[in-house]
């Protein structure tokens, strides 16, 4: 479906957390060739109109830097902020059956730890 999936460090940490289901953790830890973890610069210096989870903040900043075909983000406030910053967004369900093949994706996962 996607040629490349860019994941911010914060999201990678959430996906590999002990509370994440084992099947997800093991898949993420195997780091397939299409899955690339990226460090995001300026996460503390950048302000947003409301408080966002670290993963959402980093995903939006990474998407601004990389300009992927779509930012996968499910939280409504994160989606609203991403749209206000002219980023193409989709929720998880939206990428399961996209109308065309996407090239790259940046993702956000809601933090279960806040």
Secondary structure as UniProt FT lines:
FT   STRAND          4..8
FT   HELIX           9..15
FT   TURN            18..19
FT   HELIX           22..29
FT   TURN            33..34
FT   STRAND          35..38
FT   TURN            43..45
FT   HELIX           54..66
FT   STRAND          70..72
FT   HELIX           76..84
FT   TURN            85..86
FT   STRAND          89..90
FT   HELIX           92..96
FT   STRAND          104..107
//
